[in-house]
Amino acid sequence: MIGVGDAGRIHLNLFTMNTVGHLSPGVWRHRRDRSRRYTELDYWLGIARTAEAGLLDAVFFADVLGSYDVYRGGPEAAIAGGVQVPVNDPLQLVPAMASVTEHLGFGVTASTSFEHPFPFARRMSTLDHLTGGRVGWNVVTSYLGSGARNLGLDGQVSHDRRYDIAEEYLEVCYKLWQRSWEDDAVIEDRERGVFADPERVHPIAHRGEFFTVPGFHLSEPSPQRTPSSTRPARHPAASPSPPVTRSTSSSPPPAPRCSGGRCARRTRQPSPPAARPRRRC
């Protein structure tokens, strides 16, 4: 997987999935294929070490929250062929792979359609802490009807409605990451027994059409504070170019108290990203 970065620099990523059959169904049958070991941690640690030794920029994980069940009216063909099923959670792999590398980045695919943003924002902050700021989020809205049905819906939500949900989902996440904890909120005052200053931790008081989050972010600011992300384009023809990885915000957060000039970097209002539509997951 190739992405174009600043000043025309090319970034090379390893594109994979926590499953036996990613983009080439049936390759697991080859005697030299090792994808059957996807359930073993050593398999992924080896991939991380190899990617770092090869000077790749990142490992990019695809994911799905459902099965392919259109062909012949059911999932049997996908199950029999190992076509992205069985599939495990990619986020669980990242801390272990980060522990055996120093420079390798990690991109994880996660949907805005089937999980509340409050616990997800904490999970991404945790990954950012454990990787030392080397994690990014591939934002998707999901498209498999089987995933929607298994999560209690009658069927997949319409395309435009999913993107409406995604916009507010991102707004909540950015508020949690950017507006809740001031840079100097953690003071570790051992004499007074105060770990964090409550006056520097703020509830986001979000009430929208889809989500209500009155409180504050549960995680203290991570190295990136807001993980890098690729956002899906609302219209399929929005951009033919590869995704540009960056952090974005739907509205500029208020400037918190900070020191060392860090707030200007962390809370600036970036320009909208150019991104290809991503429908996986």
Secondary structure as UniProt FT lines:
FT   STRAND          2..4
FT   HELIX           6..8
FT   STRAND          10..17
FT   TURN            25..26
FT   HELIX           27..29
FT   TURN            31..32
FT   HELIX           35..39
FT   HELIX           41..53
FT   TURN            54..55
FT   STRAND          58..62
FT   HELIX           71..73
FT   HELIX           76..81
FT   HELIX           91..93
FT   HELIX           94..99
FT   STRAND          105..111
FT   HELIX           117..131
FT   STRAND          135..140
FT   HELIX           145..150
FT   TURN            151..152
FT   HELIX           159..179
FT   TURN            183..184
FT   STRAND          186..189
FT   TURN            190..193
FT   STRAND          194..196
FT   HELIX           198..200
FT   STRAND          206..207
FT   STRAND          212..213
FT   STRAND          228..230
FT   TURN            236..237
FT   TURN            260..261
FT   HELIX           262..266
//
